[in-house]
Structures are given as structure tokens and as C-alpha cells.
Amino acid sequence: MTTDHEFVHVAIIGAGLGGLTLARILQKHGLDGVVFERDASRDVRTQGGTLDMHAESGQRALSDTGLHAEFLAIARPEGQCMRIADKTGAFHWDEPEAPPTLERPEVDRGALRNLLTDSLEPGRIRWNHKLISIEPAERGCHVLRFENGKSITAGVLIGADGAWSRVRTLLTDAKPVYTGVSFVEIGIADGDHTNPELADLVGHGSYLALSDNKGLLAQLNGDGRIRVYVAFRAAETDPVLTGIPFERPADARQALLAQFADWAPQLTGLISACDDSFVLRPINMLPIGLNWQSQPGVTLIGDAAHLMSPFAGEGANLAMLDAAEFAKELLATKAPREAIKAYEAKMFARARDAAEESARNLELCFAPDGAARLAAQMAAYQAPGSSDTTA
């Protein structure tokens, strides 16, 4: 039972993968960490597609949670396959079989979030807590007020609240900016049965068709859905985006197809066969190398700290690694001020490197010859002596 105002040693704003990972690690070590989430329940929103969990980051964080074995039970190693084609359908990279490793197995974001959520004790997540104000208090504490009338005093405040973080405003005035690329998310339910030819094209992992500063990016999810991102390099006000009548699915489908009129039919089939769900997703980023002067009692993890495009495959992995690294510092020092300083110094460096890679890969993919350029980058990544990093 909670009162209208209470003291929470570590208040985590946002029940994404980073926030949940931090809460789980703190719980494992007997520390008081509570997640405050604006959604009314875990089922209010869909959780997106599939993620590749990197051994050196996301999986390392899962090991710290004590849930790595449970993760392997829901992971899909076959999802590591990748195919890259141009608009004619010609393959520039074809990896139909997964490598015999668990370096980057895929997992559905929703399944991973459920695993973390179910691992938390009752009361560790407070749903229906939309943060409306933050006020500094004594000794680095902060008073948080929520739309539901509740309030708390946080000994340590962790902003895990994503791209448009409210907590970030305590540390920097930086805001996300548009990258120049937007996705329209569509999908095909139960692809193996409803569209077996498209399912064969996509394969068990990811299929990227890239040409003419555009893309059709498809991935097989664990529930059999083929999730497709129709991607454009366009201004946010470009009629290519603003003119799509999403409220009329048949017309929206035709508007998207018109932008790919000279692409091979087996590729545009990913649009023709989609259901009536359309979601516009502008791709935003925070400034590369963003940092701030460390302040007592507050820090950021995940997208709140280093939002970047998905073209380094690092977003969820870095959020979870941030959580594990902050928890490690806090457990080592027991002094939040020093833990925050030590965590941020390392986080700034790794976030800068990942953001630079993400920006390079976005430019590489969204070019006239994106497929050839990305395939060449993949070959360079896999060359002897190179680091094992993929777009």
C-alpha cells in the first residue's frame, strides 16, 4: 500500500527495457528501486518488433539480472540471418542460415519486456504514473508529482523515459532532431501461412531492400508476423509523408506503392499484402557526443541520454547496458553522487561511439546505391581482424 507521498531511494521513470533492467538488478541486490510508468498497464501499447541482443551489451546486462537462461529460452538464434537486396531484387548480401553462435540472437521486444516485468516483485512497477513536475529538494533529492495526484521524494532519480525525456531537462536543454529519414511501419500477419512467398523472401531474420534513398526493411517476428518499415529520406513536411491518408488503409497502401513504382514486384508485395495498420515513425536523434555536467541525485539511461537511429542496432542494448553499469557503480560505492559521475564518464564515451556508427550507417543505407554500400560494409565488418559489429 502506498501513501500519497513517500520516499523512494531510486526512482526510475519509464518501464522500457533499460528501466526494467535497472529495477531488476537493484532488486536482486536488495536495493529499493521503483519504476514509475505513465501507461496504465503493460498491455496498453504494442512493444515494437524484434531486437538483436549483443553479447557484449544487452546479454551482458541480462547476465547481471540473473535472467540470461530465461532469455535464451525466448531468443531466436535463427533471427541473426540477414539479406540485403537492391530495388531489382538482386541480392548484394545473402545470409540465409544463422551463424553457429549466440553473439546476436533475436528476441521480440514484447517478450523480453514481459520477462523483465514478470521478474519484479509486486510494487516495483507503478503503472498509471505520468510525471508532470520535478522539483529539486535537499541533498540531491527530487520531489516528483504525477498526474494521478501521487507524489514522491526520490533519493536518486533515473530518467529512463525515452526520446522526449522530462528528466533530461534537469541536465541539459538538448532535444531530439529529425535525421531526415522516416519510417512507415506496416505488417503482414502470420506470414508463413498468409503469404509464404514473402515469408521465404524475408527468411528467418531481416531483409533490407535499399535503393534510391529509400528502403523496404522487413523482419520476421516470433509470432510469425512480418514487420515492415517503408523508409524514405524526406523532410518532415514533404508531401511524400504528409500526403499519405493513413485513415484510409486502401488509399494509404496505394500511396506507398506509388513511391516504389519501379521496384520489383516481389519487393512491393511487402506493401500490397500488408494489413490495415500504418504507423508513421520519424527517426530522430540527440546530438552525437551529448554530455552534461554531472549533478547529484539524477542521471539518464537509454534513449533519454543518447537517442540515435536504429542503424547501429544499439538502442535497446545500450539502454540495458547503461542500467547494468549504473547499478554496478552504485553497488560498488554506495555513494550515489560518485556512482553517477563514474557511470556517466563511461556512458558518454560508449554512446558517442555508437551514435557515430549509427549516423554513418544511416547515410550509407539511404543513398542511391544503398544495398551495395551496406553489403560492402558488412563484408568489411566480417573481414579478419575487424570488430564484430553490424548495422
Summary of the structure (lengths in Angstrom):
residues: 391
radius of gyration: 21.3
end to end distance: 46.0
largest distance: 63.9
contacts: 1330
relative contact order: 0.17
helix: 37%
strand: 24%
